[in-house]
């Protein structure tokens, strides 16, 4: 049974968490009571600290607020355990001897058959990895006339309409919105404890995620943006038996504060077929009892959240809220071009003592727009944060590449499960710390083993056309999807031979120099809409962002102080990603370590 279905209330006990979440990753604590980060260490729970008494804990306090209002709307993201929330609030409100009229939004969804027919055009073939971005609206999934006819009843003390899409009932009542982090949605999805919008079927995680990405999240984000200014209470729904919440006015003020200061999202970590050991050895407080870590979602904002803290209590809200509310302050002169879409991502690929990534490429711009409905494409770079001796990166074709022969070899490998001597077709380049490899769309590439790669890339992140995966299985013993046809519709076979070294490996150039600093340009490819600098300095340096957003990471050193023109101060440790929004205007970096500090800076051209 899916907990997304609001019939049959379910009591959830703490020891059932492992049934409701399938993951090795820890659930974020409700409070930071026993969480300790040593000086200069990477923080997996970075917080934006608010004033006292701005975040409240528990269903008891939320029920008290609801009782004062008498009639409320409780809307929220897909994947929230609505049954558990309804039951917890019923328990608390009933203590006051009050009667409750519950109206469940899910009751007024169209039939599952009708919804499946509506979303089918956006999901591609059942075995296809990708769909295309949905053009429907959330209201299209509802029987809106019947829903609108459900009004508060005067013979009840408390009236509540609850569930995803509840605001569509158009009650003139205070709105509570319960948000849910994308990582927790996926952990619940893998456990089979939630389903897609309007679906009681628990399908394979592969199919469920595809529908989340191309349909559910598109509709839910549109809805979230439309009702943002009506939210009176924002709540965090990631805990099984607890809840933290804050007033909507305080939340909007917190977003405004962030948009003028510094931003660090909550990272999250995932094991994978080729994953390595660097993250486990260098990032404290992650669960060490996993086979490996392949990815860290450092700044993949469609799936990252912002953590706020008050009186020790934590509340996580999706990064989308910041873009809906403050995109002009975040992106500055590029806000009109990119709209609500934050265009740059930072993420880690850990292959230390692991394996090679698949041989792959990413779609060209027109291809991703026409086939998948995206607006920008997955142009990437690999910045080598760390590597072992002998590590390599696969990039570009050999001078004598024969596309037909290459395709035949790939198809044979896929058909017969045989290995390919990949360097007969694809170049291998020695990797060194601080190298930057350029991977514009259509470029064949892979990170070899024993690298810690910082991907500095355009935000799209799931459009990887794998051609060869080293004849291996994933961590559950299943083959990963191979997409040779998609790849060959996009590969640029002119990126071969000497042209690869000349155009796809960045040549550092010192463009400014002082007594104890150097500003180094790491030029990107003409197809990249972003550029990269590295700042090497001994003491401190002041930077003007010229109404542009900067994304930074300390890639060598211990830690740095960051002080914005507005006076915000924040310390960041080695390997932590942070954002300076355009509205911060400028900032000063101060080196807190004993040796030279090196900071990578990515920005829009």
Buried (B, 14 or more C-beta within 10 A) or exposed (E): EBBBBBEEEBEBEEEBBEEBBBBBBEEBBBBBEEBEBEEBBBBBBBBBEBEEEBBBBBBBBBBBBBBEBBBBBBBBBBBBBBBBBBBBBBEBBEEEEBEBBBBBBBBBBBEBEBBBEBBEEBBBEEEEBBBBBBEBBBBBBBBBEEBBEBBBEEEBEBBBBBBBBBBBBEBEBBBBBBBBBBBBBBBBBBBBBBBBBBBEEBBEBEBBBBBBBBBBBBBBBBBBBBBBEEBBBBBBBBBBBBBBBBBBEBBBBBBBBBBBBBBBBBBBBBBBBBBBBBBBEBBBBBEEEBEBBBBBBBBBBBBBBBBBBBEBBBBBBBBBBBBBBBBBBBBBEBBEEBEBBBBBBBBBBBBBBBBBBBBBBBBBBEBBBEBBBBBBBBBBBBBBBBBBEEBBBBBBBBEEBEEEEBBEBBBEBBEEEEEBEBEEBBBBBEBEBBBBBBBBBBBBBBBBBBBBBBBBBBBBBBBBBBBBBBEEEBEEEEEBBBBBEBBBBBBBBEBBBEEBEEBBBBEBEEEEEEEEBBBBBBBBBEBBBBBBBBBBBBEBBEBEBEEBBBBBBBBBBBBBBBBBBEEBEBBBBBBBBBBBBBBBBBBBBBBBBEEBBBBBBBBBE
